[in-house]
Amino acid sequence: MTPVPGPAGGLSTLVRFLRDPVAEYARLFRRYGDLVLVRLGPWPFVLVNDPAHVKTLLVDEARSFGKDPLLPAVRRALGDGLLTSMGERHRQDKRALGGAFGRPMLRRYAGAIARAAERTCATWSPGELDVEREMGATSLAIIAEVLFGADLGPEAYALRAAVEVVATHLPWLVVSALPGGALLPLPGVLRVRRAVAVLDAYVAGLVARRRAEPPPDAPRDLLDVLLAEGYGAAALRDHVVTLLVTGHETVAHALTWSLWELAGAPEVQDGLRDQVVALAGQRPLEADDLPGLGASERVFAEALRLSPPGWSFCKRVERPVELAGRRLPVGAHVLLCPLVLHKDPRWWAEPERFDPDRFLRPYPRYAYVPFSHGPRACVAAELAKVEGTLVLATLLRRFRVARVPGVAPRRRWGYTTGLEGGLRLSVHDPTDRA
């Protein structure tokens, strides 16, 4: 059988990956094709970059692949929630939690999402804003309210700071789990532990208050679902912390990138705003408005294509499996990079161009993986789409956004891709179309 092609490996390849992983992914695919075997340090990695390979990896042969081998390190912070659980435990949890993200609950959440976005608008005034900070605060407030029925109130600042520390510094835990890593003086590890202690205290109080209430006739949010399923204190903690961190961070990044792209495309802003005003005037948006907010939904989808928060997925080959007629070595790690796949000109015309209307045209399903696919697909994907659609529609009805001269986003590579130093944009009255 034909072996998987790739370079000899060595220090130079590893250094290029550490310096700019996405550029190195793209270079290797151009040189060797859509399936590349490369050694990074002592570990063999297979890189994939074809929708057919993605379908095999995530759907058809999903049980031949284990989850990211570095997740045990992440588990030290997040516990055994949906992100880190494996096998039958993960399948049971996903079934149990699925009801919290079904259509009836999404309709319930929509009003709370729109109200949170309106509260954000009420704090804005014309001038410059760090939109990453604003979207982080908005997204965290939404997650806390719609999934756990919590008004953050005076706890908001400490909780938000703790969530951001965990999301930003998770890679330090991964490094500490590598051979010899525990001996390194890694400052991020201590910061994560302190932040996790803040989250644990918050979640313990949240659960205690809910347990003290009479049980509702029907679940109102995710926390009610978890309690009705009979989860113990440790499992409750793990699911709540996982969703606070991942549910906040990924949507906040996607909203930030959406605003950045809109700031460079005033005509798209105008079309989105005109659609919202024609649909709802100035009244608060609600669940019934979602089918009419196609422009906002497509903007969010396009931002996820251009800048997916989950920039790289990693799985481990657990049993013999073939991709494109080539046998993958058992024990190898398989890497998929949505940031490269989403910009492949074979699947996307003018892939670097911001064009929300491309989602009105057909595209290969597995060339777009912001929420993964198959058994490990994000259980909260539809909630994220509803949140992105309603927040953007609410903000852009009230304000225009424009880029600040000399300011450009700088990516921060971590477990998700964030922005280094935030992102300043200027906001103006929407009637100012100059």
Kinemage of the C-alpha trace (Angstrom):
@kinemage 1
@onewidth
@group {chain A} dominant
@subgroup {mainchain}
@vectorlist {calphas} color= white
{ca met a 1} P 0.000 0.000 0.000
{ca thr a 2} L 1.267 3.468 -0.894
{ca pro a 3} L 2.683 5.248 2.180
{ca val a 4} L 1.492 8.688 3.209
{ca pro a 5} L 3.882 11.253 1.699
{ca gly a 6} L 5.652 13.886 3.739
{ca pro a 7} L 8.949 15.516 4.681
{ca ala a 8} L 11.679 13.868 6.706
{ca gly a 9} L 10.680 16.010 9.684
{ca gly a 10} L 13.343 17.396 11.943
{ca leu a 11} L 13.821 20.568 13.915
{ca ser a 12} L 13.178 22.980 11.044
{ca thr a 13} L 9.626 21.696 10.475
{ca leu a 14} L 8.868 21.875 14.200
{ca val a 15} L 10.211 25.437 14.428
{ca arg a 16} L 8.071 26.552 11.476
{ca phe a 17} L 4.986 24.999 13.110
{ca leu a 18} L 5.661 26.788 16.373
{ca arg a 19} L 6.255 30.115 14.607
{ca asp a 20} L 3.181 30.046 12.330
{ca pro a 21} L 1.273 26.747 12.341
{ca val a 22} L -1.265 27.740 9.681
{ca ala a 23} L 1.398 28.874 7.215
{ca glu a 24} L 3.253 25.588 7.728
{ca tyr a 25} L 0.069 23.569 7.219
{ca ala a 26} L -0.544 25.360 3.933
{ca arg a 27} L 3.076 24.946 2.789
{ca leu a 28} L 3.033 21.202 3.418
{ca phe a 29} L -0.261 20.724 1.583
{ca arg a 30} L 1.045 22.631 -1.434
{ca arg a 31} L 4.172 20.472 -1.460
{ca tyr a 32} L 2.767 16.999 -0.718
{ca gly a 33} L -0.984 17.066 -1.369
{ca asp a 34} L -4.028 16.720 0.878
{ca leu a 35} L -2.586 13.952 3.064
{ca val a 36} L 0.803 14.589 4.681
{ca leu a 37} L 2.804 12.594 7.227
{ca val a 38} L 5.178 14.693 9.331
{ca arg a 39} L 7.062 14.128 12.563
{ca leu a 40} L 6.879 16.892 15.141
{ca gly a 41} L 9.401 16.015 17.805
{ca pro a 42} L 8.907 12.326 18.641
{ca trp a 43} L 5.299 12.166 17.407
{ca pro a 44} L 4.001 11.276 13.911
{ca phe a 45} L 1.197 13.525 12.648
{ca val a 46} L -1.001 13.045 9.588
{ca leu a 47} L -2.387 16.315 8.197
{ca val a 48} L -5.658 16.182 6.212
{ca asn a 49} L -7.135 18.818 3.926
{ca asp a 50} L -9.833 17.364 1.690
{ca pro a 51} L -13.593 17.269 2.363
{ca ala a 52} L -13.643 13.527 1.602
{ca his a 53} L -10.896 12.954 4.186
{ca val a 54} L -12.747 15.147 6.672
{ca lys a 55} L -15.916 13.066 6.261
{ca thr a 56} L -13.961 9.855 6.869
{ca leu a 57} L -12.230 11.335 9.908
{ca leu a 58} L -15.231 12.923 11.598
{ca val a 59} L -18.155 10.770 10.441
{ca asp a 60} L -17.603 7.502 8.571
{ca glu a 61} L -14.683 6.201 10.646
{ca ala a 62} L -15.161 8.366 13.730
{ca arg a 63} L -14.821 5.395 16.089
{ca ser a 64} L -11.414 4.554 14.630
{ca phe a 65} L -10.080 7.806 16.037
{ca gly a 66} L -9.653 8.828 19.659
{ca lys a 67} L -9.979 12.391 20.875
{ca asp a 68} L -7.107 14.843 21.058
{ca pro a 69} L -4.351 13.094 23.051
{ca leu a 70} L -3.570 16.346 24.838
{ca leu a 71} L -7.060 16.611 26.308
{ca pro a 72} L -6.044 14.971 29.600
{ca ala a 73} L -4.122 18.176 30.269
{ca val a 74} L -7.182 20.286 29.426
{ca arg a 75} L -9.264 18.033 31.698
{ca arg a 76} L -7.194 19.295 34.623
{ca ala a 77} L -8.937 22.663 34.220
{ca leu a 78} L -12.317 21.870 32.683
{ca gly a 79} L -12.976 18.445 34.187
{ca asp a 80} L -14.850 15.693 32.364
{ca gly a 81} L -17.420 17.733 30.427
{ca leu a 82} L -18.528 17.310 26.829
{ca leu a 83} L -15.253 18.660 25.444
{ca thr a 84} L -13.050 16.115 27.217
{ca ser a 85} L -15.248 13.066 27.918
{ca met a 86} L -14.798 9.992 25.763
{ca gly a 87} L -16.627 6.924 24.487
{ca glu a 88} L -19.914 5.864 26.062
{ca arg a 89} L -19.659 8.618 28.706
{ca his a 90} L -19.588 11.246 25.975
{ca arg a 91} L -22.491 9.660 24.088
{ca gln a 92} L -24.631 9.543 27.238
{ca asp a 93} L -23.803 13.120 28.170
{ca lys a 94} L -24.567 14.396 24.692
{ca arg a 95} L -27.961 12.681 24.684
{ca ala a 96} L -28.738 14.021 28.157
{ca leu a 97} L -27.735 17.594 27.345
{ca gly a 98} L -29.223 17.639 23.857
{ca gly a 99} L -32.643 18.676 25.130
{ca ala a 100} L -31.198 21.950 26.404
{ca phe a 101} L -30.261 22.890 22.829
{ca gly a 102} L -33.363 21.731 20.945
{ca arg a 103} L -35.691 24.011 19.020
{ca pro a 104} L -38.129 24.736 21.895
{ca met a 105} L -35.284 25.817 24.183
{ca leu a 106} L -33.635 27.874 21.426
{ca arg a 107} L -36.878 29.824 21.055
{ca arg a 108} L -36.824 30.464 24.795
{ca tyr a 109} L -33.198 31.613 24.660
{ca ala a 110} L -33.680 33.986 21.701
{ca gly a 111} L -35.416 36.706 23.701
{ca ala a 112} L -32.729 36.656 26.407
{ca ile a 113} L -30.010 36.903 23.760
{ca ala a 114} L -31.632 39.913 22.111
{ca arg a 115} L -32.125 41.627 25.485
{ca ala a 116} L -28.454 41.116 26.370
{ca ala a 117} L -27.433 42.647 23.043
{ca glu a 118} L -29.730 45.621 23.713
{ca arg a 119} L -28.047 46.126 27.088
{ca thr a 120} L -24.679 46.189 25.327
{ca cys a 121} L -25.983 48.807 22.900
{ca ala a 122} L -27.134 50.953 25.811
{ca thr a 123} L -23.546 51.219 27.075
{ca trp a 124} L -22.091 52.275 23.698
{ca ser a 125} L -21.634 55.811 22.464
{ca pro a 126} L -19.920 57.148 19.332
{ca gly a 127} L -16.154 56.785 19.464
{ca glu a 128} L -13.620 53.949 19.693
{ca leu a 129} L -14.307 50.669 21.491
{ca asp a 130} L -12.360 47.484 22.148
{ca val a 131} L -14.904 45.226 20.457
{ca glu a 132} L -13.171 42.043 21.619
{ca arg a 133} L -13.741 43.114 25.222
{ca glu a 134} L -17.323 44.133 24.463
{ca met a 135} L -18.163 40.866 22.706
{ca gly a 136} L -16.521 38.896 25.508
{ca ala a 137} L -18.687 40.584 28.129
{ca thr a 138} L -21.833 40.213 26.021
{ca ser a 139} L -21.255 36.549 25.209
{ca leu a 140} L -20.463 35.627 28.814
{ca ala a 141} L -23.609 37.381 30.052
{ca ile a 142} L -25.656 35.508 27.467
{ca ile a 143} L -24.195 32.101 28.332
{ca ala a 144} L -24.745 32.682 32.051
{ca glu a 145} L -28.340 33.796 31.560
{ca val a 146} L -29.654 31.392 28.926
{ca leu a 147} L -27.906 28.224 30.120
{ca phe a 148} L -27.810 28.762 33.876
{ca gly a 149} L -30.434 31.427 34.566
{ca ala a 150} L -27.778 33.612 36.173
{ca asp a 151} L -27.546 37.390 36.212
{ca leu a 152} L -23.821 37.901 36.757
{ca gly a 153} L -24.271 41.235 38.528
{ca pro a 154} L -21.317 42.187 40.755
{ca glu a 155} L -19.631 38.839 40.061
{ca ala a 156} L -19.282 39.635 36.374
{ca tyr a 157} L -15.791 41.147 36.420
{ca ala a 158} L -14.106 38.392 38.435
{ca leu a 159} L -15.897 35.630 36.538
{ca arg a 160} L -15.109 37.090 33.144
{ca ala a 161} L -11.433 37.549 34.085
{ca ala a 162} L -11.267 33.930 35.277
{ca val a 163} L -12.892 32.583 32.103
{ca glu a 164} L -10.481 34.559 29.925
{ca val a 165} L -7.442 33.338 31.892
{ca val a 166} L -8.507 29.711 31.494
{ca ala a 167} L -9.250 30.102 27.776
{ca thr a 168} L -6.009 31.972 27.090
{ca his a 169} L -3.637 29.878 29.180
{ca leu a 170} L -4.879 26.342 28.517
{ca pro a 171} L -1.844 25.733 26.251
{ca trp a 172} L 0.369 26.043 29.360
{ca leu a 173} L -1.409 23.034 30.829
{ca val a 174} L -0.788 21.139 27.607
{ca val a 175} L 2.922 21.967 27.711
{ca ser a 176} L 3.117 20.985 31.372
{ca ala a 177} L 1.688 17.550 30.484
{ca leu a 178} L 4.426 16.806 27.925
{ca pro a 179} L 7.467 14.759 28.975
{ca gly a 180} L 9.510 16.940 31.329
{ca gly a 181} L 6.906 19.713 31.223
{ca ala a 182} L 6.031 19.389 34.894
{ca leu a 183} L 9.590 20.450 35.750
{ca leu a 184} L 9.352 23.722 33.815
{ca pro a 185} L 8.515 26.999 35.615
{ca leu a 186} L 5.352 27.705 33.620
{ca pro a 187} L 3.638 30.861 34.930
{ca gly a 188} L 0.439 30.162 33.025
{ca val a 189} L -0.208 26.956 34.975
{ca leu a 190} L -0.509 28.789 38.293
{ca arg a 191} L -2.754 31.432 36.717
{ca val a 192} L -5.076 28.742 35.364
{ca arg a 193} L -5.291 27.053 38.763
{ca arg a 194} L -6.243 30.329 40.453
{ca ala a 195} L -8.827 31.093 37.771
{ca val a 196} L -10.319 27.607 38.053
{ca ala a 197} L -10.724 28.147 41.805
{ca val a 198} L -12.791 31.278 41.048
{ca leu a 199} L -14.961 29.347 38.569
{ca asp a 200} L -15.427 26.461 40.995
{ca ala a 201} L -16.614 28.784 43.759
{ca tyr a 202} L -19.059 30.505 41.392
{ca val a 203} L -20.475 27.238 40.069
{ca ala a 204} L -20.872 25.787 43.580
{ca gly a 205} L -22.938 28.810 44.590
{ca leu a 206} L -24.953 28.674 41.359
{ca val a 207} L -25.845 24.993 41.867
{ca ala a 208} L -26.627 25.444 45.582
{ca arg a 209} L -29.061 28.280 44.847
{ca arg a 210} L -30.823 26.272 42.142
{ca arg a 211} L -31.078 23.157 44.329
{ca ala a 212} L -32.741 25.285 47.017
{ca glu a 213} L -35.551 26.234 44.614
{ca pro a 214} L -38.664 24.113 44.048
{ca pro a 215} L -38.152 21.983 40.907
{ca pro a 216} L -39.859 23.516 37.846
{ca asp a 217} L -42.639 21.768 35.912
{ca ala a 218} L -40.393 21.761 32.824
{ca pro a 219} L -36.686 22.579 32.323
{ca arg a 220} L -36.010 26.285 31.807
{ca asp a 221} L -32.320 26.002 30.932
{ca leu a 222} L -29.331 23.668 30.840
{ca leu a 223} L -28.896 23.656 34.609
{ca asp a 224} L -32.453 22.386 35.056
{ca val a 225} L -31.718 19.646 32.509
{ca leu a 226} L -28.566 18.596 34.353
{ca leu a 227} L -30.333 18.487 37.711
{ca ala a 228} L -33.266 16.530 36.262
{ca glu a 229} L -30.810 13.967 34.875
{ca gly a 230} L -29.492 13.390 38.391
{ca tyr a 231} L -25.904 14.496 37.814
{ca gly a 232} L -23.778 14.679 40.955
{ca ala a 233} L -21.816 17.698 42.154
{ca ala a 234} L -18.608 16.843 40.262
{ca ala a 235} L -20.360 16.245 36.925
{ca leu a 236} L -22.465 19.385 37.345
{ca arg a 237} L -19.317 21.387 37.964
{ca asp a 238} L -17.545 19.938 34.915
{ca his a 239} L -20.408 20.609 32.489
{ca val a 240} L -21.085 24.123 33.737
{ca val a 241} L -17.408 25.167 33.710
{ca thr a 242} L -16.852 23.644 30.246
{ca leu a 243} L -19.781 25.516 28.745
{ca leu a 244} L -18.926 28.784 30.491
{ca val a 245} L -15.416 28.706 29.028
{ca thr a 246} L -15.986 27.209 25.591
{ca gly a 247} L -19.450 28.651 24.970
{ca his a 248} L -18.286 32.144 25.855
{ca glu a 249} L -14.889 32.186 24.188
{ca thr a 250} L -15.754 30.758 20.775
{ca val a 251} L -18.812 32.944 20.156
{ca ala a 252} L -17.042 36.055 21.452
{ca his a 253} L -14.206 35.486 18.965
{ca ala a 254} L -16.622 34.878 16.096
{ca leu a 255} L -18.574 38.052 16.901
{ca thr a 256} L -15.352 40.066 17.102
{ca trp a 257} L -14.203 38.829 13.705
{ca ser a 258} L -17.685 39.480 12.297
{ca leu a 259} L -17.470 43.126 13.362
{ca trp a 260} L -13.950 43.438 11.957
{ca glu a 261} L -15.084 42.144 8.568
{ca leu a 262} L -18.210 44.317 8.580
{ca ala a 263} L -16.086 47.365 9.426
{ca gly a 264} L -14.297 46.849 6.111
{ca ala a 265} L -17.488 46.262 4.128
{ca pro a 266} L -19.878 49.224 4.631
{ca glu a 267} L -22.202 48.027 1.869
{ca val a 268} L -22.718 44.722 3.688
{ca gln a 269} L -23.460 46.645 6.886
{ca asp a 270} L -26.045 48.742 5.071
{ca gly a 271} L -27.785 45.675 3.637
{ca leu a 272} L -27.852 43.926 7.012
{ca arg a 273} L -29.212 47.014 8.792
{ca asp a 274} L -31.850 47.659 6.141
{ca gln a 275} L -33.072 44.069 6.467
{ca val a 276} L -33.381 44.318 10.259
{ca val a 277} L -35.183 47.660 10.178
{ca ala a 278} L -37.586 46.490 7.459
{ca leu a 279} L -38.361 43.372 9.482
{ca ala a 280} L -38.658 44.727 13.014
{ca gly a 281} L -38.313 48.497 13.001
{ca gln a 282} L -36.841 49.457 16.366
{ca arg a 283} L -38.628 46.878 18.526
{ca pro a 284} L -36.574 44.193 20.292
{ca leu a 285} L -35.869 41.141 18.176
{ca glu a 286} L -37.363 37.772 19.072
{ca ala a 287} L -37.340 34.136 17.990
{ca asp a 288} L -39.948 34.635 15.254
{ca asp a 289} L -37.622 37.134 13.542
{ca leu a 290} L -34.819 34.622 12.973
{ca pro a 291} L -36.015 33.370 9.540
{ca gly a 292} L -35.971 36.964 8.278
{ca leu a 293} L -32.427 37.730 9.472
{ca gly a 294} L -30.595 35.909 6.694
{ca ala a 295} L -28.052 38.691 6.111
{ca ser a 296} L -26.934 38.641 9.758
{ca glu a 297} L -26.809 34.828 9.802
{ca arg a 298} L -24.623 34.759 6.674
{ca val a 299} L -22.229 37.372 8.079
{ca phe a 300} L -21.704 35.216 11.163
{ca ala a 301} L -21.201 32.106 9.009
{ca glu a 302} L -18.654 33.886 6.827
{ca ala a 303} L -16.714 35.118 9.865
{ca leu a 304} L -16.589 31.510 11.076
{ca arg a 305} L -15.242 30.486 7.678
{ca leu a 306} L -12.527 33.128 7.592
{ca ser a 307} L -11.573 32.926 11.274
{ca pro a 308} L -12.882 29.754 12.947
{ca pro a 309} L -12.156 29.875 16.705
{ca gly a 310} L -11.350 26.157 16.658
{ca trp a 311} L -8.456 26.557 14.265
{ca ser a 312} L -7.116 22.998 14.592
{ca phe a 313} L -8.595 19.606 15.542
{ca cys a 314} L -6.448 16.686 16.647
{ca lys a 315} L -7.379 13.003 16.913
{ca arg a 316} L -5.415 9.797 17.504
{ca val a 317} L -5.572 6.735 15.245
{ca glu a 318} L -6.842 3.955 17.534
{ca arg a 319} L -7.248 1.123 15.011
{ca pro a 320} L -6.265 0.465 11.374
{ca val a 321} L -7.995 2.842 9.008
{ca glu a 322} L -7.442 4.071 5.450
{ca leu a 323} L -7.664 7.530 3.933
{ca ala a 324} L -7.492 7.867 0.154
{ca gly a 325} L -6.219 4.286 -0.122
{ca arg a 326} L -3.382 4.888 2.340
{ca arg a 327} L -3.155 3.109 5.692
{ca leu a 328} L -2.695 5.455 8.642
{ca pro a 329} L -0.283 4.238 11.295
{ca val a 330} L -1.974 3.291 14.574
{ca gly a 331} L -0.882 5.733 17.256
{ca ala a 332} L -0.380 8.611 14.833
{ca his a 333} L -2.106 11.923 15.499
{ca val a 334} L -4.380 13.293 12.770
{ca leu a 335} L -4.594 17.066 12.399
{ca leu a 336} L -7.294 19.024 10.606
{ca cys a 337} L -6.877 22.785 10.217
{ca pro a 338} L -10.154 24.583 9.419
{ca leu a 339} L -8.233 27.835 8.866
{ca val a 340} L -6.593 26.201 5.844
{ca leu a 341} L -9.536 24.076 4.685
{ca his a 342} L -11.889 27.072 4.783
{ca lys a 343} L -9.625 29.036 2.439
{ca asp a 344} L -8.894 26.384 -0.169
{ca pro a 345} L -9.696 27.890 -3.600
{ca arg a 346} L -10.904 24.493 -4.845
{ca trp a 347} L -13.923 24.767 -2.582
{ca trp a 348} L -14.252 28.530 -2.088
{ca ala a 349} L -14.093 31.161 -4.842
{ca glu a 350} L -11.833 34.090 -3.869
{ca pro a 351} L -11.372 32.457 -0.460
{ca glu a 352} L -9.749 35.434 1.278
{ca arg a 353} L -12.605 37.781 0.339
{ca phe a 354} L -15.362 38.541 2.860
{ca asp a 355} L -18.488 37.491 0.977
{ca pro a 356} L -21.419 36.445 3.195
{ca asp a 357} L -23.593 35.783 0.147
{ca arg a 358} L -21.366 32.846 -0.807
{ca phe a 359} L -23.572 30.876 1.599
{ca leu a 360} L -26.478 31.363 -0.804
{ca arg a 361} L -24.580 29.094 -3.211
{ca pro a 362} L -23.767 25.378 -2.814
{ca tyr a 363} L -20.461 24.351 -1.253
{ca pro a 364} L -19.012 20.989 -0.136
{ca arg a 365} L -20.485 20.222 3.274
{ca tyr a 366} L -17.229 18.945 4.756
{ca ala a 367} L -15.224 21.908 3.475
{ca tyr a 368} L -16.837 23.933 6.301
{ca val a 369} L -16.215 22.663 9.835
{ca pro a 370} L -16.459 25.503 12.383
{ca phe a 371} L -18.393 23.226 14.759
{ca ser a 372} L -16.924 19.922 13.555
{ca his a 373} L -19.220 17.130 12.289
{ca gly a 374} L -20.295 13.687 13.354
{ca pro a 375} L -20.441 12.319 16.916
{ca arg a 376} L -18.132 15.033 18.285
{ca ala a 377} L -19.938 17.948 16.628
{ca cys a 378} L -20.583 20.831 19.008
{ca val a 379} L -23.859 20.256 20.839
{ca ala a 380} L -24.374 24.026 21.145
{ca ala a 381} L -23.777 24.846 17.465
{ca glu a 382} L -27.357 25.996 16.832
{ca leu a 383} L -27.313 28.150 19.959
{ca ala a 384} L -24.093 29.794 18.730
{ca lys a 385} L -25.699 30.552 15.356
{ca val a 386} L -28.799 32.039 16.989
{ca glu a 387} L -26.630 34.122 19.307
{ca gly a 388} L -24.413 35.372 16.491
{ca thr a 389} L -27.395 36.241 14.298
{ca leu a 390} L -29.325 38.158 16.969
{ca val a 391} L -26.348 39.994 18.474
{ca leu a 392} L -25.095 41.237 15.104
{ca ala a 393} L -28.585 42.267 13.972
{ca thr a 394} L -29.166 44.180 17.215
{ca leu a 395} L -25.792 45.957 17.218
{ca leu a 396} L -25.787 46.887 13.528
{ca arg a 397} L -29.292 48.313 13.712
{ca arg a 398} L -28.071 50.840 16.302
{ca phe a 399} L -24.474 51.485 15.194
{ca arg a 400} L -22.091 51.539 12.260
{ca val a 401} L -18.606 50.126 12.749
{ca ala a 402} L -15.454 51.314 10.992
{ca arg a 403} L -11.812 50.372 11.168
{ca val a 404} L -9.377 52.551 13.053
{ca pro a 405} L -6.357 53.599 10.930
{ca gly a 406} L -3.262 51.682 11.938
{ca val a 407} L -5.203 49.068 13.929
{ca ala a 408} L -5.344 45.488 12.672
{ca pro a 409} L -6.119 42.186 14.421
{ca arg a 410} L -3.212 40.032 15.590
{ca arg a 411} L -3.964 36.353 16.101
{ca arg a 412} L -3.078 34.598 19.320
{ca trp a 413} L -2.522 30.873 18.927
{ca gly a 414} L -3.949 28.861 21.781
{ca tyr a 415} L -6.438 26.076 22.215
{ca thr a 416} L -8.694 28.452 20.300
{ca thr a 417} L -7.485 31.366 18.221
{ca gly a 418} L -7.996 34.738 19.862
{ca leu a 419} L -6.719 38.265 19.378
{ca glu a 420} L -3.570 39.655 20.919
{ca gly a 421} L -4.241 42.987 22.610
{ca gly a 422} L -7.936 43.200 21.741
{ca leu a 423} L -9.354 44.993 18.706
{ca arg a 424} L -10.378 48.646 18.547
{ca leu a 425} L -13.059 49.769 16.108
{ca ser a 426} L -14.914 53.070 15.865
{ca val a 427} L -18.681 53.097 16.236
{ca his a 428} L -21.028 55.746 14.812
{ca asp a 429} L -24.671 56.596 14.335
{ca pro a 430} L -26.110 54.251 11.663
{ca thr a 431} L -27.391 57.158 9.565
{ca asp a 432} L -23.783 58.292 9.033
{ca arg a 433} L -22.951 56.462 5.797
{ca ala a 434} L -20.067 58.707 4.807
